[in-house]
């Protein structure tokens, strides 16, 4: 073999050696090889999650999502892996995928997974699904005998979002009692609005019978979902007062509710309301939540209707729950009016109500109105860099229906 041929062969060998060395040093290639050789399904998932982290770190988000989706579609029993999968999806802003992963982890642990419930609650809170967030966080706290500082902090955020400032402050105090160094809870408590608190009055004020109110006409949705509070329902100072006995009933009701003893909670709420001529906005609102959980829809509806008519501006969550009940009853025009109220009250802190508004408009054949609400929702989400993957298809379908 002549000298030139030997030089060429040596050059090619060097190139091959360098390429092999680079491949061996490339963590993505190394991880893919390890995944292929994984001894168990659990090892495979662990390596896939590690690979997804590496792909994210190198700016390959779409490839990372593909890898995470492979894990999501696996039938492997590994609750910790699915918990970590939920965390990975959440970091990427893939809320629905994160929710599904956390629920799978919880199911595999037969409901005994407080950390997964907490993180599930955080994601649900982030996308405005407050009722589900509440249920998840309460479940986390029950598992930990109400001594889980992070879950208490996040539950306080849910209460704050729903306009229940005194309950939010109570939950943040509980978080600090469990963990005195929980800075986020301390900061939240420091900035909470003390004027929204419920205080014990030294002397029981003279009560006045609740004024009777005419039923709202179904032909006029605005009367069922009033835009402003009626005068006289709440003092201008926003501080609510209860005598010691009524206040005790309120605390007993709340304690029973958070422990899942809903019939007992309902009984205490009723005892309080009997002493307050049938109306004390926070109690009526909280009672409606308990009644909804007990499937006592008509009773819940009456309490929500009272709050929305008299103090909807202060407790706009009442509009949302009332809208859901109207939709459940098939009264779509009223549902649309109430969802509109909720949307106006909470935008831009919660865009999720725009999806509800779009849905009920579409049910009524108002495709243009449905499209307008959905476009607003998508625009808000795009501003936050969290545009849903399904949104383009849904927008296209609505535009086609208009044509």
Secondary structure by P-SEA (a helix, b strand, c coil): ccaaaaaaaaaaaaaaaaaaaaaaacaaaaaaaaaaacccaaaaaaaaaaaaaaaaaacaaaaaaaaaaaaaacccccaaaaaaaaaaaaaacaaaaaaaaaaaaaaaaccccaaaaaaaaaaaaaacaaaaaaaaaaaaaaaaccccaaaaaaaaaaaaaacaaaaaaaaaaaaaaacccaaaaaaaaaacccccbbbbbcccccccccccccccccccccccccccccccccccccbbbbcaaaaaaaaaaaaaaaacaaaaaaaaaaaaaaaaccccaaaaaaaaaaaaaacccaaaaaaaaaaaaccccccaaaaaaaaaaaaaacaaaaaaaaaaaaaaacccccaaaaaaaaaaaaaacaaaaaaaaaaaaaaaaaaacccccaaaaaaaaaaaaac
